[in-house]
Amino acid sequence: MSITVNLNKAKAIVHDIRRAKRTEEFAPLDIKATIPSEAVAAEAARQAVRDKYATIQANIDAAAGVAQLKTIVESL
C-alpha cells in the first residue's frame, strides 16, 4: 500500500508557509514605512520582498511533485 499525496492540498500548505514567511519579513518594514525619513527606503525594501515572494509563488504553482515543494519550503 502506498501513500498518495494530494498535490493541490500540498501546494495550499506550502502557500500558507510562504505567506507566514512573507509576513515575518514585512513586519519590520511596516514599522519603518510609517517613519517619514525611512518611508522611501522601506517601500523599496517592501517591493523587493513582494518580488521575491511572487517568484516563490509562481514556483509553488508550477511544482509538479512533492519533492519540488519540499525544496521550496527548505529554501524559505
ABEGO torsion letter per residue (X at the ends): XBBBBBAAAAAAAAAAAAAAAAAAAAAAAAAAAABAAAAAAAAAAAAAAAAAAAAAAAAAAABABAAAAAAAAAAX
